[in-house]
Amino acid sequence: MCDLYNRWGVRATCVRLTDPPPVHRILHNDSLPRASSPSAKDAHDAHPPAPAAAPAPAPALATAPAAAPAPVGPPNGRGDPRTLALVSCTGPALSHPSRARDHFTSPLFRELCTYANREAGRWLLLSAGHGVVEPDAVITPVTSVIGRKDTAARRTWTALVIEQLAPRLTGVERILLLANARSREYLLDYLQLEGRTVLVPLEGLSLGQQLQWLRRQRDRSRAVDGTGDR
């Protein structure tokens, strides 16, 4: 304790405080009050975390266009692999078993086979007695003729042909129908299913006109690229 005099000569008494604790005691003295640190909850309330960003959408996978199915059966023609030709068996036939493509001997039938082989990647025969026939299959002589069948019999024959054709139409986009009117009358609608293009180049022509037209096509093909023979 000490006495002090101010500027007016009045005595004042002062009290000397004890020396402050050393600095190292302040830093390490647990008895000194400390400012409380905010709890995790307080920190969360004061500064809420930013909302989580939405996950980026997965990149879309590129999808390759579906490939067109391959035609069923090995190609037996020199033309477009997506074209199937159907040829009516017509004219006189051999009296013994033989290859279907050689079994009928008329000039018209031979020209039909030549045209089908040149224009289509695959071609088949339509027989009144056997239905759908591969050109190289061996067939036996039959006396059945489509033109002589009644309506019910032609419908039955067409149902057989459709049943035999169905597994052969995979991958076919165009059908070249080289068949007479009686053979195609109930068949045409079925062949046009699934968007197929059906061509009937000989429609409305007599037998003689058909033969002339086919020969012109053969000669034109020979002149252009040297083909035309089956």
C-alpha positions as CSV (number, residue, x, y, z in Angstrom):
1,M,0.0,0.0,0.0
2,C,1.3,3.5,-0.8
3,D,0.3,7.1,-0.5
4,L,0.0,9.3,-3.6
5,Y,-0.8,12.9,-3.9
6,N,-2.6,14.3,-6.9
7,R,-2.3,17.7,-8.5
8,W,-4.4,19.4,-5.9
9,G,-2.3,18.1,-3.0
10,V,-5.0,15.6,-1.8
11,R,-3.6,12.3,-0.6
12,A,-4.8,9.2,-2.1
13,T,-4.1,5.6,-1.0
14,C,-3.4,3.0,-3.6
15,V,-3.2,-0.7,-3.2
16,R,-0.5,-2.7,-5.1
17,L,-1.8,-5.8,-6.7
18,T,0.1,-9.0,-6.5
19,D,2.4,-9.7,-9.4
20,P,0.6,-11.3,-12.4
21,P,1.3,-14.9,-12.9
22,P,4.1,-15.8,-15.3
23,V,3.1,-16.3,-18.8
24,H,4.0,-20.0,-18.7
25,R,1.5,-20.4,-15.8
26,I,-1.2,-18.8,-17.8
27,L,-0.7,-21.1,-20.7
28,H,-0.6,-24.2,-18.6
29,N,-2.9,-23.4,-15.6
30,D,-6.1,-25.4,-15.9
31,S,-7.7,-23.4,-13.1
32,L,-7.9,-20.3,-15.3
33,P,-11.3,-19.9,-17.1
34,R,-11.3,-20.8,-20.7
35,A,-13.5,-19.7,-23.5
36,S,-15.7,-22.7,-24.3
37,S,-15.1,-24.1,-27.8
38,P,-18.3,-24.6,-29.9
39,S,-19.6,-28.1,-29.9
40,A,-19.9,-30.0,-33.1
41,K,-23.7,-29.4,-33.0
42,D,-23.2,-25.7,-32.6
43,A,-20.8,-25.6,-35.4
44,H,-23.2,-27.5,-37.6
45,D,-26.1,-25.1,-36.7
46,A,-24.0,-22.0,-37.3
47,H,-22.5,-23.2,-40.5
48,P,-24.7,-26.0,-42.0
49,P,-22.8,-28.0,-44.6
50,A,-23.6,-27.3,-48.2
51,P,-26.1,-29.7,-49.7
52,A,-24.5,-32.6,-51.4
53,A,-24.3,-32.2,-55.2
54,A,-26.6,-34.5,-57.1
55,P,-24.6,-37.4,-58.7
56,A,-23.8,-36.8,-62.3
57,P,-25.9,-38.9,-64.6
58,A,-24.2,-41.9,-66.0
59,P,-23.1,-41.3,-69.6
60,A,-25.5,-42.9,-72.1
61,L,-24.1,-46.0,-73.7
62,A,-23.9,-45.8,-77.5
63,T,-26.3,-48.4,-79.0
64,A,-25.2,-49.9,-82.3
65,P,-28.0,-50.2,-84.8
66,A,-29.5,-53.6,-85.0
67,A,-28.0,-55.6,-87.8
68,A,-30.4,-57.0,-90.4
69,P,-30.7,-60.8,-90.0
70,A,-28.8,-62.8,-92.6
71,P,-30.8,-64.7,-95.2
72,V,-31.6,-68.3,-94.3
73,G,-29.9,-70.9,-96.4
74,P,-26.8,-70.8,-98.6
75,P,-27.0,-68.5,-101.7
76,N,-27.7,-70.3,-104.9
77,G,-27.9,-67.3,-107.2
78,R,-25.7,-64.5,-108.4
79,G,-28.0,-61.6,-107.6
80,D,-28.9,-59.5,-104.6
81,P,-28.4,-61.6,-101.4
82,R,-31.6,-59.9,-99.9
83,T,-33.7,-61.0,-102.9
84,L,-35.5,-64.3,-103.1
85,A,-37.0,-65.5,-106.4
86,L,-39.9,-67.9,-106.6
87,V,-40.3,-69.8,-109.9
88,S,-43.3,-71.8,-111.0
89,C,-42.6,-75.2,-112.4
90,T,-44.2,-75.2,-115.8
91,G,-44.3,-77.2,-119.0
92,P,-43.5,-80.8,-119.9
93,A,-41.5,-82.8,-117.3
94,L,-39.2,-85.8,-117.4
95,S,-40.6,-89.2,-116.7
96,H,-37.9,-90.1,-114.1
97,P,-36.5,-88.6,-110.9
98,S,-34.1,-85.7,-111.6
99,R,-32.9,-82.3,-110.3
100,A,-35.8,-79.9,-110.0
101,R,-34.1,-77.3,-112.2
102,D,-33.7,-79.8,-115.0
103,H,-37.0,-81.7,-114.5
104,F,-39.1,-79.4,-116.6
105,T,-38.0,-79.0,-120.2
106,S,-40.0,-76.1,-121.6
107,P,-38.0,-73.1,-122.9
108,L,-40.1,-70.8,-120.7
109,F,-39.1,-72.7,-117.5
110,R,-35.4,-72.6,-118.5
111,E,-35.5,-68.9,-119.1
112,L,-37.3,-68.4,-115.7
113,C,-34.6,-70.3,-113.9
114,T,-31.9,-68.3,-115.8
115,Y,-33.5,-65.0,-114.8
116,A,-34.0,-66.0,-111.2
117,N,-30.4,-67.2,-110.8
118,R,-29.1,-63.9,-112.2
119,E,-31.3,-61.5,-110.3
120,A,-31.7,-63.1,-106.9
121,G,-29.2,-64.3,-104.3
122,R,-31.4,-67.2,-103.6
123,W,-34.2,-68.8,-105.6
124,L,-36.7,-71.6,-105.1
125,L,-39.2,-73.5,-107.2
126,L,-43.0,-73.8,-106.7
127,S,-44.2,-77.3,-107.5
128,A,-47.8,-78.3,-107.7
129,G,-47.0,-81.7,-106.3
130,H,-44.1,-80.9,-103.8
131,G,-44.7,-77.3,-102.8
132,V,-41.4,-75.4,-102.2
133,V,-38.4,-77.1,-103.8
134,E,-34.7,-76.3,-103.9
135,P,-33.4,-76.1,-107.5
136,D,-30.9,-78.9,-106.9
137,A,-33.2,-81.2,-105.0
138,V,-34.1,-84.5,-106.8
139,I,-37.9,-84.8,-107.4
140,T,-40.1,-87.5,-108.7
141,P,-42.6,-87.0,-111.6
142,V,-46.1,-85.8,-110.6
143,T,-49.2,-85.3,-112.6
144,S,-50.6,-82.5,-110.4
145,V,-51.0,-79.1,-112.1
146,I,-51.9,-75.9,-110.2
147,G,-54.1,-74.6,-113.0
148,R,-56.3,-77.7,-112.8
149,K,-56.8,-77.5,-109.0
150,D,-60.1,-76.2,-107.7
151,T,-60.3,-73.2,-105.3
152,A,-60.2,-75.3,-102.1
153,A,-57.2,-77.4,-103.4
154,R,-55.3,-74.2,-104.4
155,R,-55.9,-72.8,-100.9
156,T,-54.6,-76.0,-99.4
157,W,-51.6,-75.9,-101.6
158,T,-50.9,-72.2,-100.7
159,A,-51.0,-73.1,-97.0
160,L,-48.4,-75.8,-97.6
161,V,-46.2,-73.3,-99.5
162,I,-46.5,-70.7,-96.8
163,E,-45.5,-73.3,-94.1
164,Q,-42.5,-74.3,-96.2
165,L,-41.5,-70.7,-97.0
166,A,-41.8,-69.2,-93.5
167,P,-38.3,-70.4,-92.2
168,R,-36.7,-69.3,-95.5
169,L,-37.8,-65.7,-95.4
170,T,-35.5,-64.4,-92.6
171,G,-33.4,-61.6,-94.0
172,V,-35.4,-61.4,-97.2
173,E,-36.3,-57.8,-98.2
174,R,-37.5,-58.3,-101.8
175,I,-39.3,-61.2,-103.5
176,L,-39.2,-61.7,-107.2
177,L,-42.4,-63.7,-107.9
178,L,-42.0,-65.5,-111.3
179,A,-45.2,-67.5,-110.9
180,N,-48.4,-67.8,-112.9
181,A,-51.6,-66.2,-111.7
182,R,-53.1,-69.4,-110.2
183,S,-50.0,-70.0,-108.2
184,R,-49.7,-66.5,-106.7
185,E,-53.4,-65.6,-106.2
186,Y,-53.5,-66.5,-102.5
187,L,-49.7,-66.2,-101.9
188,L,-49.2,-62.5,-102.7
189,D,-50.7,-61.0,-99.5
190,Y,-48.6,-63.3,-97.3
191,L,-45.4,-62.4,-99.1
192,Q,-46.0,-58.7,-98.6
193,L,-46.0,-59.0,-94.8
194,E,-43.3,-57.3,-92.8
195,G,-42.8,-54.6,-95.4
196,R,-41.3,-56.9,-98.1
197,T,-41.3,-55.7,-101.7
198,V,-42.9,-58.1,-104.0
199,L,-42.2,-57.8,-107.8
200,V,-44.2,-59.6,-110.4
201,P,-42.5,-58.6,-113.7
202,L,-44.5,-61.0,-115.9
203,E,-47.9,-60.0,-114.7
204,G,-50.4,-59.5,-117.6
205,L,-48.1,-61.1,-120.2
206,S,-49.1,-64.2,-122.2
207,L,-46.8,-67.2,-122.2
208,G,-45.2,-66.1,-125.5
209,Q,-44.7,-62.6,-124.3
210,Q,-43.1,-63.8,-121.1
211,L,-40.6,-65.9,-123.1
212,Q,-39.8,-62.9,-125.3
213,W,-39.3,-60.6,-122.3
214,L,-37.1,-63.0,-120.5
215,R,-34.9,-63.5,-123.5
216,R,-34.5,-59.8,-123.9
217,Q,-33.4,-59.5,-120.3
218,R,-30.9,-62.3,-120.8
219,D,-29.5,-60.7,-124.0
220,R,-29.2,-57.3,-122.3
221,S,-27.4,-58.9,-119.3
222,R,-24.9,-60.6,-121.7
223,A,-24.3,-57.4,-123.5
224,V,-23.6,-55.5,-120.3
225,D,-21.5,-57.8,-118.3
226,G,-21.2,-61.1,-120.1
227,T,-23.7,-62.9,-117.8
228,G,-27.1,-64.4,-118.5
229,D,-26.5,-68.1,-118.5
230,R,-27.5,-70.1,-115.4
